[in-house]
Amino acid sequence: MDMAKNKPFGDNARRGEVKNREQVFNPKIKRWVKIDTDTHLFMDQKSNGEKFKGVRKYK
């Protein structure tokens, strides 16, 4: 799996998006859920209600 590049380290900026992943908002639990685009399985969910950083939204 490809991860987003984040160099130079320490500048707190991401260069590009995380590949093979999307996120969608679940209104029932009011959380963002991360989905693997290859297998279409749920990977993770945010506990604080904010979006995942660098992950594109589901279309």
A tleap script that builds the chain and sets N, CA, C and O, in Angstrom:
source leaprc.protein.ff14SB
mol = sequence {
  NMET ASP MET ALA LYS ASN LYS PRO PHE GLY
  ASP ASN ALA ARG ARG GLY GLU VAL LYS ASN
  ARG GLU GLN VAL PHE ASN PRO LYS ILE LYS
  ARG TRP VAL LYS ILE ASP THR ASP THR HIE
  LEU PHE MET ASP GLN LYS SER ASN GLY GLU
  LYS PHE LYS GLY VAL ARG LYS TYR CLYS
}
set mol.1.N position { 0.831 -1.179 0.000 }
set mol.1.CA position { 0.000 0.000 0.000 }
set mol.1.C position { 0.873 1.239 0.000 }
set mol.1.O position { 1.910 1.297 0.660 }
set mol.2.N position { 0.432 2.209 -0.744 }
set mol.2.CA position { 1.178 3.452 -0.816 }
set mol.2.C position { 0.696 4.412 0.249 }
set mol.2.O position { -0.504 4.625 0.421 }
set mol.3.N position { 1.632 4.976 0.949 }
set mol.3.CA position { 1.301 5.981 1.947 }
set mol.3.C position { 1.655 7.351 1.380 }
set mol.3.O position { 2.485 7.457 0.476 }
set mol.4.N position { 1.037 8.384 1.900 }
set mol.4.CA position { 1.302 9.733 1.438 }
set mol.4.C position { 2.703 10.162 1.879 }
set mol.4.O position { 3.159 9.833 2.974 }
set mol.5.N position { 3.353 10.885 1.017 }
set mol.5.CA position { 4.673 11.417 1.351 }
set mol.5.C position { 4.504 12.589 2.300 }
set mol.5.O position { 3.579 13.385 2.138 }
set mol.6.N position { 5.360 12.709 3.264 }
set mol.6.CA position { 5.225 13.775 4.245 }
set mol.6.C position { 6.583 14.393 4.561 }
set mol.6.O position { 6.878 14.712 5.713 }
set mol.7.N position { 7.415 14.560 3.514 }
set mol.7.CA position { 8.739 15.140 3.717 }
set mol.7.C position { 8.734 16.584 3.267 }
set mol.7.O position { 7.942 16.892 2.375 }
set mol.8.N position { 9.510 17.482 3.772 }
set mol.8.CA position { 10.458 17.299 4.860 }
set mol.8.C position { 9.734 17.126 6.195 }
set mol.8.O position { 8.675 17.708 6.430 }
set mol.9.N position { 10.329 16.318 7.050 }
set mol.9.CA position { 9.716 16.020 8.333 }
set mol.9.C position { 9.694 17.255 9.221 }
set mol.9.O position { 10.624 18.061 9.201 }
set mol.10.N position { 8.635 17.398 9.993 }
set mol.10.CA position { 8.559 18.476 10.960 }
set mol.10.C position { 7.870 19.733 10.478 }
set mol.10.O position { 7.663 20.647 11.275 }
set mol.11.N position { 7.493 19.825 9.169 }
set mol.11.CA position { 6.826 21.039 8.707 }
set mol.11.C position { 5.307 20.926 8.803 }
set mol.11.O position { 4.596 21.875 8.472 }
set mol.12.N position { 4.797 19.760 9.257 }
set mol.12.CA position { 3.378 19.548 9.531 }
set mol.12.C position { 2.513 19.703 8.279 }
set mol.12.O position { 1.371 20.153 8.373 }
set mol.13.N position { 3.044 19.335 7.106 }
set mol.13.CA position { 2.296 19.420 5.851 }
set mol.13.C position { 2.392 18.097 5.115 }
set mol.13.O position { 3.440 17.451 5.123 }
set mol.14.N position { 1.293 17.689 4.476 }
set mol.14.CA position { 1.269 16.436 3.731 }
set mol.14.C position { 1.347 16.743 2.239 }
set mol.14.O position { 0.678 17.655 1.753 }
set mol.15.N position { 2.156 15.988 1.520 }
set mol.15.CA position { 2.303 16.144 0.079 }
set mol.15.C position { 1.551 15.013 -0.606 }
set mol.15.O position { 2.080 13.906 -0.716 }
set mol.16.N position { 0.346 15.258 -1.064 }
set mol.16.CA position { -0.426 14.235 -1.753 }
set mol.16.C position { -1.376 13.511 -0.821 }
set mol.16.O position { -1.354 13.712 0.393 }
set mol.17.N position { -2.222 12.653 -1.413 }
set mol.17.CA position { -3.230 11.949 -0.634 }
set mol.17.C position { -2.813 10.517 -0.356 }
set mol.17.O position { -1.909 9.988 -1.003 }
set mol.18.N position { -3.474 9.895 0.607 }
set mol.18.CA position { -3.249 8.493 0.907 }
set mol.18.C position { -3.936 7.679 -0.182 }
set mol.18.O position { -5.124 7.883 -0.435 }
set mol.19.N position { -3.228 6.772 -0.827 }
set mol.19.CA position { -3.765 6.011 -1.955 }
set mol.19.C position { -4.587 4.813 -1.490 }
set mol.19.O position { -4.394 4.308 -0.384 }
set mol.20.N position { -5.501 4.364 -2.341 }
set mol.20.CA position { -6.325 3.171 -2.128 }
set mol.20.C position { -7.221 3.260 -0.903 }
set mol.20.O position { -7.565 2.235 -0.314 }
set mol.21.N position { -7.603 4.469 -0.513 }
set mol.21.CA position { -8.486 4.634 0.629 }
set mol.21.C position { -9.448 5.778 0.370 }
set mol.21.O position { -9.106 6.755 -0.296 }
set mol.22.N position { -10.651 5.649 0.902 }
set mol.22.CA position { -11.641 6.711 0.837 }
set mol.22.C position { -12.309 6.826 2.201 }
set mol.22.O position { -12.208 5.923 3.032 }
set mol.23.N position { -12.990 7.940 2.420 }
set mol.23.CA position { -13.711 8.099 3.673 }
set mol.23.C position { -15.146 8.535 3.382 }
set mol.23.O position { -15.417 9.230 2.403 }
set mol.24.N position { -16.044 8.111 4.247 }
set mol.24.CA position { -17.454 8.446 4.115 }
set mol.24.C position { -17.990 8.759 5.506 }
set mol.24.O position { -17.554 8.168 6.494 }
set mol.25.N position { -18.942 9.698 5.579 }
set mol.25.CA position { -19.527 10.068 6.865 }
set mol.25.C position { -20.731 9.180 7.143 }
set mol.25.O position { -21.612 9.038 6.294 }
set mol.26.N position { -20.770 8.588 8.321 }
set mol.26.CA position { -21.893 7.766 8.747 }
set mol.26.C position { -22.775 8.625 9.655 }
set mol.26.O position { -22.390 8.895 10.793 }
set mol.27.N position { -23.952 9.065 9.182 }
set mol.27.CA position { -24.770 9.969 9.986 }
set mol.27.C position { -25.404 9.305 11.202 }
set mol.27.O position { -25.779 9.992 12.153 }
set mol.28.N position { -25.529 7.991 11.188 }
set mol.28.CA position { -26.150 7.308 12.322 }
set mol.28.C position { -25.263 7.362 13.572 }
set mol.28.O position { -25.751 7.588 14.680 }
set mol.29.N position { -23.959 7.152 13.381 }
set mol.29.CA position { -23.033 7.211 14.508 }
set mol.29.C position { -22.256 8.528 14.555 }
set mol.29.O position { -21.492 8.779 15.487 }
set mol.30.N position { -22.466 9.373 13.521 }
set mol.30.CA position { -21.823 10.696 13.423 }
set mol.30.C position { -20.300 10.597 13.452 }
set mol.30.O position { -19.631 11.336 14.175 }
set mol.31.N position { -19.764 9.673 12.654 }
set mol.31.CA position { -18.309 9.492 12.556 }
set mol.31.C position { -17.898 9.293 11.110 }
set mol.31.O position { -18.693 8.847 10.283 }
set mol.32.N position { -16.633 9.630 10.805 }
set mol.32.CA position { -16.053 9.368 9.493 }
set mol.32.C position { -15.460 7.965 9.506 }
set mol.32.O position { -14.786 7.584 10.464 }
set mol.33.N position { -15.708 7.190 8.443 }
set mol.33.CA position { -15.239 5.818 8.332 }
set mol.33.C position { -14.307 5.725 7.136 }
set mol.33.O position { -14.625 6.221 6.055 }
set mol.34.N position { -13.146 5.083 7.327 }
set mol.34.CA position { -12.165 4.900 6.257 }
set mol.34.C position { -12.401 3.553 5.589 }
set mol.34.O position { -12.579 2.543 6.271 }
set mol.35.N position { -12.404 3.531 4.225 }
set mol.35.CA position { -12.705 2.339 3.446 }
set mol.35.C position { -11.537 2.029 2.520 }
set mol.35.O position { -10.980 2.931 1.895 }
set mol.36.N position { -11.162 0.746 2.430 }
set mol.36.CA position { -10.156 0.291 1.479 }
set mol.36.C position { -10.824 0.175 0.113 }
set mol.36.O position { -11.824 -0.531 -0.020 }
set mol.37.N position { -10.289 0.858 -0.915 }
set mol.37.CA position { -10.933 0.867 -2.231 }
set mol.37.C position { -10.734 -0.435 -2.993 }
set mol.37.O position { -11.484 -0.702 -3.932 }
set mol.38.N position { -9.759 -1.250 -2.628 }
set mol.38.CA position { -9.541 -2.529 -3.311 }
set mol.38.C position { -10.520 -3.592 -2.813 }
set mol.38.O position { -11.130 -4.298 -3.616 }
set mol.39.N position { -10.671 -3.709 -1.498 }
set mol.39.CA position { -11.511 -4.757 -0.916 }
set mol.39.C position { -12.879 -4.248 -0.485 }
set mol.39.O position { -13.770 -5.049 -0.204 }
set mol.40.N position { -13.066 -2.918 -0.425 }
set mol.40.CA position { -14.303 -2.274 0.015 }
set mol.40.C position { -14.676 -2.653 1.444 }
set mol.40.O position { -15.858 -2.717 1.784 }
set mol.41.N position { -13.678 -2.902 2.275 }
set mol.41.CA position { -13.895 -3.199 3.684 }
set mol.41.C position { -13.607 -1.955 4.520 }
set mol.41.O position { -12.746 -1.146 4.173 }
set mol.42.N position { -14.337 -1.815 5.621 }
set mol.42.CA position { -14.074 -0.708 6.539 }
set mol.42.C position { -12.746 -0.956 7.238 }
set mol.42.O position { -12.462 -2.073 7.669 }
set mol.43.N position { -11.928 0.098 7.348 }
set mol.43.CA position { -10.614 -0.025 7.957 }
set mol.43.C position { -10.582 0.591 9.349 }
set mol.43.O position { -10.004 0.022 10.275 }
set mol.44.N position { -11.209 1.765 9.493 }
set mol.44.CA position { -11.067 2.515 10.735 }
set mol.44.C position { -12.183 3.544 10.801 }
set mol.44.O position { -12.835 3.829 9.796 }
set mol.45.N position { -12.400 4.102 11.987 }
set mol.45.CA position { -13.335 5.213 12.137 }
set mol.45.C position { -12.760 6.221 13.116 }
set mol.45.O position { -12.028 5.862 14.039 }
set mol.46.N position { -13.102 7.490 12.903 }
set mol.46.CA position { -12.602 8.553 13.761 }
set mol.46.C position { -13.472 8.671 15.000 }
set mol.46.O position { -14.699 8.684 14.903 }
set mol.47.N position { -12.849 8.756 16.153 }
set mol.47.CA position { -13.602 8.838 17.401 }
set mol.47.C position { -13.999 10.270 17.746 }
set mol.47.O position { -14.933 10.477 18.521 }
set mol.48.N position { -13.306 11.265 17.183 }
set mol.48.CA position { -13.589 12.654 17.550 }
set mol.48.C position { -14.533 13.351 16.579 }
set mol.48.O position { -14.841 14.526 16.785 }
set mol.49.N position { -15.007 12.682 15.530 }
set mol.49.CA position { -15.953 13.275 14.600 }
set mol.49.C position { -15.339 14.115 13.500 }
set mol.49.O position { -16.066 14.666 12.673 }
set mol.50.N position { -14.008 14.229 13.466 }
set mol.50.CA position { -13.338 14.989 12.407 }
set mol.50.C position { -12.971 14.061 11.254 }
set mol.50.O position { -12.986 12.839 11.400 }
set mol.51.N position { -12.638 14.658 10.095 }
set mol.51.CA position { -12.266 13.880 8.919 }
set mol.51.C position { -10.857 13.316 9.074 }
set mol.51.O position { -10.060 13.819 9.866 }
set mol.52.N position { -10.555 12.256 8.300 }
set mol.52.CA position { -9.207 11.730 8.225 }
set mol.52.C position { -8.355 12.703 7.407 }
set mol.52.O position { -8.836 13.271 6.426 }
set mol.53.N position { -7.124 12.896 7.794 }
set mol.53.CA position { -6.228 13.820 7.095 }
set mol.53.C position { -5.648 13.134 5.869 }
set mol.53.O position { -5.060 12.058 5.981 }
set mol.54.N position { -5.807 13.743 4.700 }
set mol.54.CA position { -5.194 13.247 3.483 }
set mol.54.C position { -5.911 12.097 2.814 }
set mol.54.O position { -5.357 11.491 1.897 }
set mol.55.N position { -7.139 11.768 3.239 }
set mol.55.CA position { -7.902 10.673 2.642 }
set mol.55.C position { -9.073 11.288 1.892 }
set mol.55.O position { -9.814 12.101 2.445 }
set mol.56.N position { -9.243 10.896 0.616 }
set mol.56.CA position { -10.301 11.503 -0.192 }
set mol.56.C position { -11.678 11.007 0.234 }
set mol.56.O position { -11.810 9.951 0.852 }
set mol.57.N position { -12.711 11.798 -0.112 }
set mol.57.CA position { -14.085 11.450 0.227 }
set mol.57.C position { -14.636 10.454 -0.782 }
set mol.57.O position { -14.229 10.453 -1.944 }
set mol.58.N position { -15.547 9.619 -0.348 }
set mol.58.CA position { -16.205 8.628 -1.201 }
set mol.58.C position { -17.135 9.345 -2.178 }
set mol.58.O position { -17.848 10.273 -1.799 }
set mol.59.N position { -17.121 8.905 -3.442 }
set mol.59.CA position { -17.974 9.530 -4.454 }
set mol.59.C position { -19.229 8.722 -4.660 }
set mol.59.O position { -20.073 9.091 -5.477 }
savepdb mol mol.pdb
quit
